[in-house]
Amino acid sequence: MAGLSDLPLELVLWVFSYVDDIADLLNLSLVCKAVNIHVEPLVYRYYTNSDRDFTESGSRSMRAFFRTLAIRPELALHVKSVDFYPWHIKRDFKEPEWDYKPKRMPDQVFETYVNAAKKAQIMDAAQDCYSLRPMRQLNPWESFWFDDSDDDSDGHRRRSHPTRSTPSVGDPHDIALARCLRQGIQEAEVIVLLSQLSRLEEMNLRGWPGGSLSMQKLFSRTPHGFSALKKLRVSGIDGELEFLLAELAPVLRLPSMRTLEAYCATDQDDDGRRKILAFEPGSLSLTNIFLEFCAFSQHSIANLLKGCKALEKFTYITGGPSIGPYQFTAPELREALLCQKGTLKYFYLDLSMEWSYLDDYGIIGSLTEFEKLEELTMDYGALRAHMSILDVWTGGDEGHTMHAHLDQSLGEQLPRSLQRLNIIATSHIIVPILLEFLEHATERNPMLTRLNIDPMDKDYGLDDPDEYQEMLYRFKKAGITFTETLESERQPRSRMNSWVSEGYPNNLVRWNTRKRRYERYEASKRHLYIAALGNTVAGRLYQNHRPARRESTLRTARILRPNRR
């Protein structure tokens, strides 16, 4: 081992990958400095806390990880990705109906957090954090007055409550952060922990704070400025409450940012006021935007798209009934996307959510100007037609009938560069449309190699079997692979839902790969869900409360030697 540090890193990692038990590798890193140097970057590359069950009990508390970084700050340089499960915010403590009573942070731990916050410059160095008024929960009759006035110099509450002491002196945001830290509220701990990760490349947050504690200083005042951050994935609180995308503006403006994934984002606050996104043209380096269950006005989506220098991937899945109807239409989206026609390669649009059939978002129109587009996924309503209101009122099978409203043929509508086409939420009317498309497919769309449809009716091809068989024959003759995903085999169209729900044991929703469907598990039946996992890694971790040895070794081996067969 004496000369291990002189060997190339690739060779050392290759040797480590043959360790049968991951525990042996970790134990070896504790007694051998050379091994420790090579292993630490792998161990600290990715960090995740766990769900609320673990964070409340303290067995997976973020404080343990933060304490390690405080003792050895150089370890923070290895952290490239964080994935935070839901955490409690300030409002959970303040509101009377929430049963959240965190333990007051010990003095020594509090001092460590305060020193780290001041060193990261997210708190003024002169801020007095030891003589602040303690936080308290509001009484039931005060819940209607909830705001952050306990933390700032606003005199409204002091006039309403003359017995209150003189407000604390300092920046309101610093005071709020310090008081939340003293009370042990997780939201403040998340902010301070993130400020220490100077080389972070990927950030996954389940539950954007929503303004209860300001994150402006986190992204604008830290010396490192998150200059390495490339990907941000964020959802609203509890995966249900929307948040303002405008609050992410400081992050989106980072020169290193490439990917944005947002769930339940909007540009309208709780009072119905618009917070229009405002970006200078070409000021964003984003190449991939994924928006699911979101709703934006025409001006906001146009400003976001114009702000991107060279967008390559764009995905938009419309929101739920609380925010969805107040958004742009398909033609307005096409107009906004034209500024990216020279770079856009992947386009996914789904405006077909069941609750919104009465809201006609229009047809996207011609896409021939998008000369670089290689893959297109779109619901049939936005691509060709929309269900008529009369069909919805009549109900029954007629409620699944769509009528083509676009004079332009499908082949004339698509760009010549297209290689893959996926049409979701279709009906039996798609068969004659595809037959017409195949007449000139090799001329108009010479690069198309694969076409997939997602019919709502599994018997859509039985209305005219001869016509259906003719369609299959023409696809084969044209050299285009044709596939159909029936309702029973449909992949989840909500691709972020499972990620969001992982941290909420009371609302478990998972896509069952074997049964090819969503399954929901109540909190009281969580043990049944774990038992259903069988011999999977997660099942053994939950049942035995110990690491899965062989699977951990294999996972490490894939990291250390990915090309090994």
N, C-alpha and C positions, 0 to 999 in steps of 0.2 A: 504493500500500500504506500510505501515511502515515495515511490516515483509515479503515483497515480495522477498527481496534478500536472505532470509533464506530458501526459498523453493527450491526443486530440479529444475534444468534447464528444464528437460523434462516436468514436471508438468506446469511450467510457460509457456512454448511454446505451450502446449496443450490448455491452457486457451486463449492465444493470438490468436490461430487459429480460435476461434469462433467470432472474431471481424468482423462485417458485412462489414465495409468499411476500406480499407487499409489506407486511409487518417486519420481515427480516431486513428489507431494504431501508425502512425507516429507522430501525434499531441500529443498523450499520452506520447510518448518517449521523447518529448521536455520538458514536465513539470514534469515528474517522472524519477528521476535518476535511480531507480531500473529497470524500464522498458527500459530505454535507454541502460543500460548495457547489457541486453539480446537481444535487437533488433539490435544494431549496428553491431555485427558480421554477421547478415543476410543481412543487407542493403549493407554493403561494401564487401561482399564475391565475387561479380562478378561486373566487370566494363567493359563497352563498350562505345566508342565514337560513333558518327554517321557518315553518309556519308559526302561527301565534301560540299553538300549544307548547312548542319548544321554547320560543323566546320568552314566554311568560314564566315558565318554570326555571329558566336560566341555564338549562343544559346546553343550549345552542345560542347563548346570548352573544350579541355583537360586542359586548364589553371585553370578552376574553380575547377576541381578535384585535380589538383596538389596543388593549393593554400590551399585547405582543408587539404591535407596531410602535407603541410609545417607548418600549424598552429598546427595540432594535429598529430604528427608522429606516435603515437600508432595506428591510424586507418589503417595504411599501413599493419599492422600485420594481419588484417582481410581479405585482398584481396587475394583470391585464384586463380582467373581466370580473364584474360583480353582478350577482343576481339576487335582489332583495325580495323576499316574500313580504306580504302585507305587514306594515308596522302601524302602531298606534300613533295618532297625531294629537296635537294639543286640544282639539275640540272634543276628542273622546274623553279627556279628563274633565274639561270644563262643563260639558252638558250634563244635566242631572240624570237623564235617561240612560246614559252610558255607565255600565258597571266596570269602569276602568280606574283602578286605584294603585298606581305604581308605587314602589317603595322609594323613599327619598334617597338620592344618590349619596353615598358616603363621602365625607370631606376629601379624603385623599384621591378618590376616583374623580370627584368633581374638579379638583385642582388640576388633575392631569388633562381633562377635557378642555378646561378653560385655557390652559397654557398652549395646548395644541391648536385651539381656535384662534388665539392671538398670533401664534407663530405663522399660521396659514393666512392671516390677515382678513379672516371673515368676521373678526371682532376687533374693535379698536383696542390698541395696547393699553390705553389709559382707562378703559372701562372698569368700574368697580363692580365686581360680581359677588361680593360677600356681604353686602348690606342691603340687598334687594328684598322687597316684600315677598313673602311666600305666596305661592299660587294657592287658590282655593276653588272648590267646585261651586258653581252657581246654584242658587236655590231654585226650586221649580218655578216660582213666580218671576225669576230673573231670566229665564231661558229665552224670552222674546227679545231681551236686550243684548244678546250675545254679540260681542265683538272683541277686539284686542285692546280696548281702552285701558285695561289694567296695566298694560305694558308701556303706554306712551304718556304724553303730557296732555292728552285731551281732557278738558275740564268737565265734560258733560256728566260723567259718572260721579265725579267728586261733588258736583252740585246736587246730584240726585242722592248721593250718600255722603253728607258732610262729615261723618265720623271717620272717613277713610284718611289714612296718613298721606303725607306729601308724596307725590309720585317720585319714582326713581329718576336719577339724572343720567343722561347719556343718550346714545342713538336708540330709538325705539326698537329697531330690529336686534341690536345687541342685547338689550334688556330682555326682550322676549326669548332670545336664544339661551341666555344665561339662566333665566328663571325656569325654562323647560328642562334644561340640563340638571339643575338642582332638584327638580321634582322627579327626574328619572324618566321623562317622556321620550319614547323611542325616536320620534321625528327629529329631535335635536341631535340625538346620537348619530343618526344617519347622515345629517349634514356635516357634522364634524369629521366623521369617518371618511366621507367622500373627499373632503378637503385635503386629506393626507395622501391620496393616491395620485401622484403626479404623472404616472405613465399609464393611466387607465385608458384602454382602447374600446371597451364595450361596457355599457351601463344598462341594466335591466331593472326597472322600478315598477313594482305592482302597487300603484296607488300614488298618483301625483299629489303632493300636499294640498294643493288648491288655495294657496295664499295664506294659510294660517301661520306659517313661518316663512319668511322671505328667503328664497334661494338666489336672489339676485347677486348678493355678495359672493356666494359660492362660485359662480361662474365668471364674475367680473373682477374680483379682488384677489383671488389666490395667485401667488407668484408664478406657478406653473401654468395657470390658465387653461388646464385640461387640453394642452396643445396636441396630445396624442389621441384624443377621443375620436373614434370613427363611427360608432354605432350607438344609438339610443333607442331603447324599446320601453315604452311607458304606457300604463293604463290608468283609467280613472279609479277613484277610491271604491273599493269593494267590487271592481269590475263592472259597476252599474252607473255610478255617478259620473257625468261628463266633466271634463276639465277644459280650460281655455288653452288652446294651442299657442296663443300669443305669449303665454308664460314661459314657453320654451325658446323664445326668440334668441336669448343670449347663447344658448347651446347650439342652435341651428346655424348661427353665424360663425361658429368656429371654423377656421380654414381646413381642419382635419376631418370634419364631419362628412360622412358618406352615406349613411343609412339612417332613416327615421322610420320607426314602426310605432304607431299610436292606436290606442283602443279607447273608444268613447271620448274622442276629442271634438270640440266644437268651437265656434267663434261667438257664441251667445251666452251671457252669464245668467245667473239665476233670476235676475230682474228683467230678462228679455232684452238687454242692451247688447248691441253688437260690438265686439272687440276685433275689428278688422285687422287681419294680418298685413303687416307693412314691411316689405323688403325691397331694397334697391335692386333693379334688374342686374342679374349676374353676380349678386353678392353672396350666394350660397354655393357650397361645393357638393351638395347632395347629389348622389347618382341613383339612389333607390329610396322611394317613398312608398310606405305601406300604411294605408288608413282604413281601419275596420270599425264598423258601427259608429261612424262619424257623420257630422253634418256641418256644412260650411256654405256661406253665401257665395255668390258668383265672384264678388270682388276679392274675397279672401283666398279662394282657390286660384284665382288668376294671379294674384300677387305672389303666392307661394311658388307657382310654377314659373313665373317670369323671373323670380329671384334665383332660380337654379341655373348654373352655367351650362351643364351638360347632363341632363337627366336621362338615365338609361332604362330604369324600371319604375313603373307607376301602377299601384294597386289601390282601388277604392271600392269598399263595400259599404253600402248605405247603413244608416243608423236605425235605432229602434223607434217606437212610436212617440217617445217623449221629445226627440230632437230631429227625427228624420225628415218630416214633411217640409221643413224650412231650409231648403238647400238648393243648389244649382241643378239645372237640367242637363241631360246628355248633350244637346247641342252647345250649351254654354261651356261644358267641359271640353268638348272638341275644340272650340274656339280658343280656350285658354291653353290647351296642349300644343297648339300650332307652333308656339315659340320653341318647342322641343322636338319638332319634326325631324330635324337633322341628326338627332342622337338617340331618340327613344327606340328601344329594342323589344321591350316587354310591356304589355298593357293589359291590365285586368280590371274589368268594370262589372259590378253586380248591383243593379238597382231593382232587383226582383223580390225583395223580401215580402213575405206574405201579407203583412199588415198594410202595405202601401199600394195595393193594387188599384185603389181608387185615385191615387196620385200619379198622374201621367207625367213622367220625366222626359218624354220625348224620345226621338231616335237620334243616334249618334251621327248618322249621315256618312258621307264618303270619307274614307281613311287613306285614299291613294297618295295624299301628300306626305305621309309618313314613310319616307323612302328607306329607312333603316329598320322598320318594324319587322321582327322575326317571329314573335309569338303573341297571339291575341286570344284572350279569354273574355267572353262577354255574355250576359244574359240575352235571351232572344228578344225580350221586350225593348231593350236599349239598342240592339243591333238592327232589328227589322220591324218590330211592331210592339204593341202594348195591348194587354187584355182590355176589351171594351167594357164600359160600365154596365151595359145591358147584360153581358154574360155573367158578371158578378152577381147582379140582382136575380137572375134566373136560377142560379145555383146548379147543383147536380153536375153531370159530366160536361154540360155546356160551359160551366164555369172554368174549364181548363182549355178552352178554345181561344186561339189567338189569330188575329187577322192581319195579314201583311198590309202595311200602309206605305211602303217605300217603293216608288216606281223603279228605282235603280236596281239592277240584278245584284246578287251577292258577289259574283265575280268582279263586276265593275266597282263595287264598293270597297274591295280589299286591295291593299298595296301589292305590287309584284314581288317585293322582298319577303313576303310572309312565308314562313316555313311550317308553323303549327297553328291550328285554329281549334279552339274549344268553345262550343256554344252550349250554355247551360240554360236550364228552365225552358226547354223547348216542348213542342207538341207535335201531333201527327202532320201538321202542315209543313213541317221541315222537309219531308220527303220530296214533294214536287219542287221545292226551292233548291234542294241539293241536286236533283236531276237536271234542272236548268243550269245550275252552276257547273256541272260536269261537262256540259256541251262545249264549253270554251275554257276549261280549267287549265289545260296544258299551255294555252296561249296567254291567258291573262294572269295566271298565277303559276308560273313554271317552277318556282322553288318550293311550292307546297308539298310536303311529304307526309303529313299526318293531320287528320281531322277527327275530332271527338265531339259527340253530342251527349247531352245530359237530359233525356226526355222525362217529363213529369208523369207520363202514362206509359207503363211498361208494355202495353199492347198497342203502342202507336203504329207499329208496322203491320198490324193485322187488318187494318181497314182496307188496304189494297195490297195483298201479298205479292202479286205480280210486279207492281210498281216498286215495292220494297226490294225484291230480288233483282230487278233491273238496276236499281241504285247501287247495290252491292257489286254487281258485275262491272258497272262503269267505273267505280272506285278502283277495282282491281286492274282494269284495263288502263286507267290513267296513272297507275303506279303510286297511288295515294293510300296509305294505311288508314282504314276507317274503323273506329271503335265507338262503342256506345256504353255509357255508364248508366245503368238502370237505377231506379230510386233505391232499391234494396242494397245496391253496391256503391252508392254515391259517397264520395269522400267528403269530409267535413268542409263546408264552404266557409265556416268560421274558423280560420286557422290560428287565431290568437286566443280563442276561448279557452282551450285546454291549458295554455300557459297561464292565463289569468286565474283560472279556478284552482290551480295546484295549491295555492296558499290558503284556500278557504275550505276547511274541513266540513263546514256546515252546508256547502253547496258544491259537492263534488260532481263534476260533469266530465266524462272522459269519452274519447272515441275508442271503441272496442275494435281493434284491428281484425280480430278473428271473426266477430259477428258483423263487422262493418256497419256500426251504428253508434249513436251516442247513448251513454248510460249514466243515470243520475243516482247518487248514493247519499242518503241522509246521514247526518252525523251519528245517529244512533246505530246505523248499520255499517259504520266504517270498518269494523272488524270483518264483515262479510266481504267488503271490497278488497281488503288486504288478503283475505283467504283466497279470493278468486284469482289473485295474482300467481298462486301456485308456487313454483320454485323460482320465481323471478328474484332478482337482486333486491328490489324494494320490499317484497314479501318477507324475505329472511331478515332484512334490516329491521323491519317493524316488529317481527315476532321475537327475534333473538336479541335485539339491541346490541349487536356486535357486527363488525365489518364482514362483508361477504368476501372471503379470502381469494378464491380463485378468480371471481369476476373482477375484483379490484386489480389483481395482477394482470389480467388480460387487458383491462382498460389502460393500465400504465404501459403495458407492452405496445399497445397501439399508438400511444403518444411517443414512446421512445424509438420504436422502429416501425413506422407506418407502412413501409414497403415490404415487410417480411410476410411471406405466405405461410 
